[in-house]
Amino acid sequence: MAEQSNTIVVYGIRGSQYVAKVISALQARSVPHYVNLVAVDPKIRTRQLPSNDGSIMVPEMTFNGTVVKDSEAILHFLDEKLGTNYFPPGSNASELSMRVDNGIALYILYYNWIEPEGYKRSLRKSLQRAVPWYLKCVGGVLIDFMTKDKKKRSKDAILAGLNVSEEDLTKEPEMRERFVTELEYFQSLLKSEDQLYFIPGDQPTAADFAVYAQIERMVGDMGDAQMPSGLPELLEEPRLKRFWTWRTNMRENFPLKFKVGQYKSE
């Protein structure tokens, strides 16, 4: 069938933090939408995305035939078209959301792709699910080989974005301290026990959705995507007590749902 008025379709990879940012935002405002999951393999994915221009990055969203790329741009677009108020006028929601991309998201890359133990229990474990049974005995080695280019790109992004050295990446305790410091910054925005969101108000903003999606990849399960986390023991960090209370509230009220129905066109 032809796409009907105000039909929203989000295209993304199951468990992607940036897809989670968009779908949690849509769910929080009760905006009807579909989620069309695309392939992990970029060669296949590029043919499944509506932009049809060789892109492989997700999410992409269609709205009445218009294709919008990038999670941040999608939320701005929805504010303009539907008045969703993800970026309240006069607030620093956009600044905070972008800070996540340049900080927290890079630590997620570190623990999922670079730090050996985090990689084994997160990305490697999740990708092993797709390995045929007859290759299980060599599945880990096969995954390591197939992901070496992605690991290099991730390392380059971390080195540039966090202004750290390759030697720093080998010192997990120091990297963890840097990460906790960044989370403490967001925690400091919660001025009282009664403040539920980073920007005072009665509903979460883009800042909350950006942090929520990333931190779930680190310590949670990405909702119904059921992805193994990279650093679950971080939940025991006592310096982040108020931050974890914020996260519990987000999980209870806005659970991540990738399986909400696929849009099918004729």
Secondary structure, 3 states (H helix, E strand, C coil): CCCCCCCEEEEECCCCHHHHHHHHHHHHCCCCCEEEECCCCHHHHHHHCCCCCCCCCCCEEEECCEEEECHHHHHHHHHHHHCCCCCCCCCCHHHHHHHHHCCHHHHHHHHHHHCHHHHHHCHHHHHHCCCCHHHHHHHHHHHHHHCHHHHHHHHHHHHHHHCCCHHHHCCHHHHHHHHHHHHHHHHHCCCCCCCCCCCCCCCCCHHHHHHHHHHHHHHCCCHHHCCCCCCHHHHHCHHHHHHHHHHHHHHHHCCCCCCCCCCCCC
